[in-house]
């Protein structure tokens, strides 16, 4: 069982910044996230998307923001349980919480901070009749380990940053061949990535099929090919080992909705004094919480995390007095 001071559900920007703020109070953190890597939406959906409202950064890419937050948290040695979803919670006799993931990993802590963004993310699945027959047999919705596709023929569907970035990455020495399929002829991704994909298609490094979408999968027990419905050319068969539809992720509150928390419109109600929920010891920060005047902005989540850890400290150490110390005076001392 993994033991920590603050168990953070969600490893997005707000969860990562919580590690830093808690570390200043000498509180240790462990983070659980259903995604295979830290960063939440910033990493999984739009790593190349510029963000303009982070203080002191006129512009910063979402992926770079996550990288900086990881560096900021590093001195406080956070633990991570990634690729697993927080499933159940139970209270112990000594007023702690045991959280078990969908894979059976158990964690225990006196404080839980839910920083799950908009909730658990589930892949948006394309409307292909036999799709379920090939899940985990050549159809993947998230690329966890690029080397899994080493030497393979891969088809990617999608028109956003994730589809573009992985097409470029896999085509540069990982996969044997990459085909990118998009239902339109214009892309939603970062302009640099779009141009690079166009250049790779022109030079023959990838195959680009636009104005088309996958309508069928072929293969005996595993993916051996897909059928594309092209706007002008009709049905096209493409042989492949893997099909990766990257249509984004759909947020759901998930099992947390069964934890006895007060919830309004798929968000957790909190007290703005310290962002505590109706369950003592459980807090909610970032986009997942709800209160009058709530703004779903990363910088608001940072503020909420800062106040939340002060309350968490008092809960963990009720007999200790904490005096606010400025980092400009004391610096940052890690564990």
JORAVEN-V570271 format. One record per residue. RES is the residue in three letters. PHI is phi in whole degrees, 0 to 359 (NA if undefined). D_FIRST is the distance of its C-alpha to the first C-alpha in whole Angstrom. Layout:
BEGIN
RES,PHI,D_FIRST + RES,PHI,D_FIRST
END
This chain:
BEGIN
UNK,NA,0 + UNK,273,4 + UNK,247,6 + UNK,205,10 + UNK,277,13 + UNK,237,14 + UNK,264,12 + UNK,258,15 + UNK,265,16 + UNK,117,19 + UNK,251,19 + UNK,280,23 + UNK,306,26 + UNK,292,25 + UNK,296,21 + UNK,293,22 + UNK,291,24 + UNK,301,22 + UNK,302,20 + UNK,296,23 + UNK,296,24 + UNK,292,21 + UNK,298,21 + UNK,298,25 + UNK,262,24 + UNK,64,21 + UNK,257,18 + UNK,272,15 + UNK,231,14 + UNK,227,12 + UNK,245,14 + UNK,246,13 + UNK,212,17 + UNK,290,18 + UNK,280,21 + UNK,282,20 + UNK,213,21 + UNK,288,21 + UNK,121,24 + UNK,59,24 + UNK,300,28 + UNK,302,29 + UNK,271,28 + UNK,278,28 + UNK,252,31 + UNK,222,34 + UNK,298,33 + UNK,261,36 + UNK,278,37 + UNK,284,39 + UNK,246,38 + UNK,246,40 + UNK,245,39 + UNK,269,36 + UNK,308,38 + UNK,75,40 + UNK,239,39 + UNK,306,42 + UNK,202,41 + UNK,213,38 + UNK,290,36 + UNK,304,33 + UNK,296,31 + UNK,290,33 + UNK,299,31 + UNK,297,28 + UNK,300,28 + UNK,293,29 + UNK,295,27 + UNK,296,24 + UNK,295,26 + UNK,294,26 + UNK,278,23 + UNK,307,22 + UNK,300,23 + UNK,258,20 + UNK,45,18 + UNK,291,16 + UNK,261,13 + UNK,225,13 + UNK,242,12 + UNK,252,15 + UNK,74,17 + UNK,225,15 + UNK,258,16 + UNK,297,14 + UNK,252,15 + UNK,235,14 + UNK,223,14 + UNK,218,14 + UNK,264,15 + UNK,266,14 + UNK,293,16 + UNK,263,16 + UNK,68,16 + UNK,245,13 + UNK,242,12 + UNK,251,9 + UNK,248,10 + UNK,248,9 + UNK,272,11 + UNK,294,14 + UNK,255,13 + UNK,89,10 + UNK,288,7 + UNK,253,5 + UNK,226,5 + UNK,227,7 + UNK,199,10 + UNK,282,14 + UNK,226,16 + UNK,241,16 + UNK,244,18 + UNK,273,19 + UNK,234,21 + UNK,277,22 + UNK,59,25 + UNK,268,27 + UNK,117,24 + UNK,290,23 + UNK,258,25 + UNK,245,27 + UNK,296,29 + UNK,281,33 + UNK,264,34 + UNK,289,38 + UNK,279,40 + UNK,250,41 + UNK,303,41 + UNK,261,40 + UNK,302,37 + UNK,299,34 + UNK,293,35 + UNK,246,34 + UNK,296,31 + UNK,68,29 + UNK,232,32 + UNK,121,34 + UNK,253,33 + UNK,231,30 + UNK,257,30 + UNK,223,28 + UNK,270,28 + UNK,270,25 + UNK,230,26 + UNK,304,30 + UNK,293,30 + UNK,301,30 + UNK,258,33 + UNK,302,35 + UNK,73,38 + UNK,261,38 + UNK,265,40 + UNK,240,39 + UNK,248,40 + UNK,246,38 + UNK,245,39 + UNK,142,39 + UNK,229,41 + UNK,259,39 + UNK,301,37 + UNK,298,34 + UNK,297,37 + UNK,294,39 + UNK,298,37 + UNK,287,35 + UNK,300,39 + UNK,297,40 + UNK,297,37 + UNK,292,37 + UNK,284,41 + UNK,262,40 + UNK,92,40 + UNK,257,37 + UNK,282,38 + UNK,291,42 + UNK,205,43 + UNK,234,42 + UNK,243,43 + UNK,250,43 + UNK,243,44 + UNK,221,44 + UNK,286,46 + UNK,242,48 + UNK,254,50 + UNK,237,49 + UNK,246,45 + UNK,266,43 + UNK,279,41 + UNK,299,42 + UNK,301,45 + UNK,298,45 + UNK,291,42 + UNK,300,45 + UNK,296,48 + UNK,295,46 + UNK,297,45 + UNK,299,49 + UNK,295,50 + UNK,294,48 + UNK,293,49 + UNK,295,53 + UNK,270,52 + UNK,85,51 + UNK,286,47 + UNK,222,46 + UNK,253,47 + UNK,246,48 + UNK,237,48 + UNK,251,49 + UNK,54,50 + UNK,207,48 + UNK,211,45 + UNK,286,44 + UNK,240,45 + UNK,202,44 + UNK,238,42 + UNK,239,43 + UNK,143,42 + UNK,262,41 + UNK,84,38 + UNK,210,37 + UNK,294,38 + UNK,237,42 + UNK,179,43 + UNK,227,44 + UNK,246,47 + UNK,250,48 + UNK,260,50 + UNK,266,52 + UNK,302,54 + UNK,252,57 + UNK,266,57 + UNK,77,55 + UNK,283,53 + UNK,232,51 + UNK,262,49 + UNK,231,47 + UNK,285,45 + UNK,197,42 + UNK,262,38 + UNK,219,36 + UNK,239,37 + UNK,241,34 + UNK,280,35 + UNK,250,34 + UNK,256,35 + UNK,91,33 + UNK,238,30 + UNK,259,30 + UNK,281,28 + UNK,220,27 + UNK,295,25 + UNK,70,23 + UNK,300,20 + UNK,302,20 + UNK,295,24 + UNK,258,22 + UNK,268,20 + UNK,81,23 + UNK,272,24 + UNK,283,28 + UNK,232,29 + UNK,233,32 + UNK,50,33 + UNK,67,30 + UNK,228,29 + UNK,269,27 + UNK,288,29 + UNK,224,29 + UNK,268,31 + UNK,290,32 + UNK,297,32 + UNK,214,28 + UNK,64,27 + UNK,279,25 + UNK,267,25 + UNK,287,26 + UNK,256,23 + UNK,305,22 + UNK,98,19 + UNK,247,19 + UNK,242,22 + UNK,220,23 + UNK,228,25 + UNK,83,27 + UNK,298,29 + UNK,280,26 + UNK,261,28 + UNK,219,31 + UNK,198,34 + UNK,302,38 + UNK,84,39 + UNK,303,35 + UNK,242,36 + UNK,274,34 + UNK,232,34 + UNK,301,31 + UNK,295,33 + UNK,292,33 + UNK,297,29 + UNK,299,29 + UNK,299,31 + UNK,297,28 + UNK,297,25 + UNK,298,27 + UNK,288,28 + UNK,298,25 + UNK,292,23 + UNK,297,26 + UNK,292,25 + UNK,298,21 + UNK,301,22 + UNK,294,24 + UNK,289,22 + UNK,286,19 + UNK,236,22 + UNK,296,25 + UNK,264,27 + UNK,259,27 + UNK,259,30 + UNK,256,29 + UNK,253,32 + UNK,302,32 + UNK,241,33 + UNK,278,35 + UNK,295,33 + UNK,294,37 + UNK,263,37 + UNK,263,34 + UNK,74,33 + UNK,238,29 + UNK,250,27 + UNK,278,24 + UNK,276,21
END
